Amino acid sequence: SSGRVRGIRWILNYDGALQPGEEAIASRATWPRVNADYLRDEQAASKLERMLALLAKHDLSFDLQCNPAQLKSAAAIFARHPQVRLVLDHLGHPRYLGGDSEDEAKIFEWKEGMRALAELPQVHVKLSMLGYAVPGWHMDTRKAELAKSLVRWVISTFGANRCMF
């Protein structure tokens, strides 16, 4: 590979096909041009795994953006590709936290997937996109504490040497 190219990023957020009238992200966390679940669907995942083999061959990293429900599947796939450095974008993408009754279940699912990825030494995490994870965190003390707790949990789970901004 070129000395200028260090890796690739692929947004794989998928929560089912969008229906007429649904908007990506606002309605569901399916990214606009993602038409399959490359982490949980066996046929689609095989395409991802072929690409990961090429990344390993060329010593390139992979930046992953996916939904919390996809994290455990991502861990299983990347466990089979230990030579591919993985950068998990945006804290593992927890979504719209900040005070509703669904927060506890959302955080539990996210933590399960994050723990599975933390077991893999080639995985690093970007501590970014707090405004998506906890909208309004910078204007609400309670939300700010929640955002801090997520960042601190990631650092304690992965170790500071595997986290970046």
Disulfide bonds with the S-S distance in Angstrom:
none
